[in-house]
Amino acid sequence: MSELPPHAPAEADEKPQAAADESAAKISKLEEQLKAEQQKYVYLYAEFDNYKKRVARDQGDLVTRASERLVGQLLPVVDDLERALEAAVQHEEAKLEEGVRLVHRALADVLAREGLVEVETDGAFDPHTQEALLAQPSDAAEGTVIQVLQKGYRLGERVLRPARVVVSSGAEGDA
């Protein structure tokens, strides 16, 4: 039988040890990279959470400022209304009517400056901006608005309240 030289087992032991050392170094390097990536994730998550809180706070501030501005514009209307009520107590009907008209005009102006627009009710019924409460026979063409029971309003493109209307069902004999 042939015997292995005495240095052969030592070489055989060095190769697995070198491979193990190399693997341990790779694992250590990968663990460091993982820690760095986890730290980046934690920072990013905290930054995003702060961003969400800041946006929510800013949005609340914006709503508050918008409300303050509107309320500030409505205060003169409240003052006018108080003067009209004082005139009513003194039974000065002409001043009362004038006061109420003044309040109405002032309030309508404030709301118009904020973008409030009355819904058009002339002509054909529009189901997107009007609500038909009743259909009555009339000389007007079928589907035409013949009476407005309550005005409707838009704020920008959004309908705040549809106009409540009576619609013509055509002439009485057409049924």
ChimeraX attribute file (.defattr): number of C-alpha atoms within 10 A of each C-alpha:
attribute: neighborCount
match mode: 1-to-1
recipient: residues
	/A:1	3
	/A:2	4
	/A:3	5
	/A:4	8
	/A:5	7
	/A:6	8
	/A:7	8
	/A:8	9
	/A:9	10
	/A:10	9
	/A:11	10
	/A:12	10
	/A:13	10
	/A:14	11
	/A:15	11
	/A:16	11
	/A:17	11
	/A:18	11
	/A:19	11
	/A:20	12
	/A:21	12
	/A:22	12
	/A:23	12
	/A:24	12
	/A:25	12
	/A:26	12
	/A:27	12
	/A:28	12
	/A:29	12
	/A:30	12
	/A:31	12
	/A:32	12
	/A:33	12
	/A:34	12
	/A:35	12
	/A:36	12
	/A:37	12
	/A:38	12
	/A:39	12
	/A:40	12
	/A:41	12
	/A:42	12
	/A:43	12
	/A:44	12
	/A:45	12
	/A:46	12
	/A:47	12
	/A:48	12
	/A:49	11
	/A:50	12
	/A:51	12
	/A:52	12
	/A:53	12
	/A:54	12
	/A:55	11
	/A:56	12
	/A:57	11
	/A:58	12
	/A:59	12
	/A:60	12
	/A:61	12
	/A:62	12
	/A:63	11
	/A:64	12
	/A:65	12
	/A:66	12
	/A:67	12
	/A:68	12
	/A:69	12
	/A:70	15
	/A:71	13
	/A:72	11
	/A:73	18
	/A:74	15
	/A:75	12
	/A:76	15
	/A:77	21
	/A:78	14
	/A:79	12
	/A:80	19
	/A:81	20
	/A:82	15
	/A:83	16
	/A:84	22
	/A:85	16
	/A:86	15
	/A:87	18
	/A:88	16
	/A:89	10
	/A:90	10
	/A:91	11
	/A:92	12
	/A:93	13
	/A:94	10
	/A:95	17
	/A:96	20
	/A:97	14
	/A:98	13
	/A:99	21
	/A:100	17
	/A:101	15
	/A:102	16
	/A:103	21
	/A:104	14
	/A:105	13
	/A:106	19
	/A:107	19
	/A:108	15
	/A:109	15
	/A:110	17
	/A:111	16
	/A:112	13
	/A:113	12
	/A:114	14
	/A:115	12
	/A:116	19
	/A:117	18
	/A:118	16
	/A:119	18
	/A:120	15
	/A:121	20
	/A:122	12
	/A:123	13
	/A:124	14
	/A:125	21
	/A:126	17
	/A:127	10
	/A:128	9
	/A:129	19
	/A:130	24
	/A:131	20
	/A:132	19
	/A:133	12
	/A:134	13
	/A:135	17
	/A:136	17
	/A:137	17
	/A:138	16
	/A:139	13
	/A:140	15
	/A:141	16
	/A:142	19
	/A:143	18
	/A:144	22
	/A:145	24
	/A:146	24
	/A:147	15
	/A:148	18
	/A:149	14
	/A:150	13
	/A:151	15
	/A:152	21
	/A:153	19
	/A:154	18
	/A:155	16
	/A:156	11
	/A:157	9
	/A:158	10
	/A:159	18
	/A:160	16
	/A:161	17
	/A:162	20
	/A:163	26
	/A:164	20
	/A:165	23
	/A:166	21
	/A:167	26
	/A:168	23
	/A:169	21
	/A:170	18
	/A:171	14
	/A:172	10
	/A:173	7
	/A:174	8
	/A:175	7
